[in-house]
Amino acid sequence: MRTVVALGGNALAPSGEATIAAQRERIEATADQLRELHEAGHDLVLTHGNGPQVGALLRQQEESDAPERPLDVLVAETQAQLGYLLQQALDERIHASVASVVTQVEVDPEDPAFGEPSKPVGPYLSAEQAGERDFETTDVTTPEGETAHRRVVPSPEPRRILEGERIETLVGDSEPVVCGGGGGVPVTVGDDGIEGVAAVVDKDHTTRLVAERVGADVLVMATDVPCVYADFGTPEQSRIADATAAEMREHLAGGEFGEGSMEPKIQACLDFLDAGGERAVVAGTEDVAAAVRGDAGTQIHPG
Ligand SMILES: NC(=O)OP(=O)(O)O
């Protein structure tokens, strides 16, 4: 069985804390779950977010007089950072040859997202902190249900994975593969060749492209909440344990999911099921193995 697991950038950096020690701790706990799946015969493909990590690099740049690196290069750096940590944690447990692929995704240079920054990156900020910064921010809801603010950058739609063929070959070897990190490095492909662009692609949409490309059976969105909640952040908030794609579409149309957080995850799950996927799950990073068994998270079926 081919199983794609997307690890949320926030879920790997507790409370927006992007220290390496904190991330190692989370990654090692998640790797224990992944070992269980590997031993049960799953061909694993891992993607990951990079919101806190790329936010930390942007902040370091603001405070440094070292030569500035463009945003596409910072995204590539986060792929190396998290790919390295995941490889080490998995190699120790699985004794396999885990490979991380620096992955580029093609985006449309005319994508309207370039004019409307919407992707939250970096730590949660108070209203006072957000007011002091000279970048654009958006209101977000923390996993604890509190209102906070985060920096936003453009987030165009991913259209094609440039390394797709290579990733398929690696997955065919039945060894875990890490790819599409941070949504992939956004590039345009034109007559003059490949050019990086200043954006952070949503890793949920890129994960769906990866899942389709490798013909995944199951897609797991591992995040910092244990499941999807209907009416999230309201007094009526309630857990969704099991739903059909049609039912999730109704919740989505009702605007019940956080924009830029749960909403893209659900959209990616629905797109995956529409393209022939058997099952999509949203679950906490600590429940990945149980989620794949059908025992945790929010299980979404084609219906
Ligand atoms: N690139 C991306 O979507 O990262 P997060 O999942 O950390 O927001």
PDBQT file of the ligand as one rigid body, heavy atoms in Angstrom, charges set to zero:
ROOT
HETATM    1  N1  LIG A 401       4.407  25.438   3.107  1.00  0.00    +0.000 N 
HETATM    2  C1  LIG A 401       3.428  25.145   4.013  1.00  0.00    +0.000 C 
HETATM    3  O1  LIG A 401       2.268  24.974   3.682  1.00  0.00    +0.000 OA
HETATM    4  O2  LIG A 401       3.848  25.067   5.341  1.00  0.00    +0.000 OA
HETATM    5  P1  LIG A 401       2.913  24.862   6.653  1.00  0.00    +0.000 P 
HETATM    6  O3  LIG A 401       2.163  23.580   6.493  1.00  0.00    +0.000 OA
HETATM    7  O4  LIG A 401       3.911  24.807   7.777  1.00  0.00    +0.000 OA
HETATM    8  O5  LIG A 401       2.019  26.055   6.745  1.00  0.00    +0.000 OA
ENDROOT
TORSDOF 0
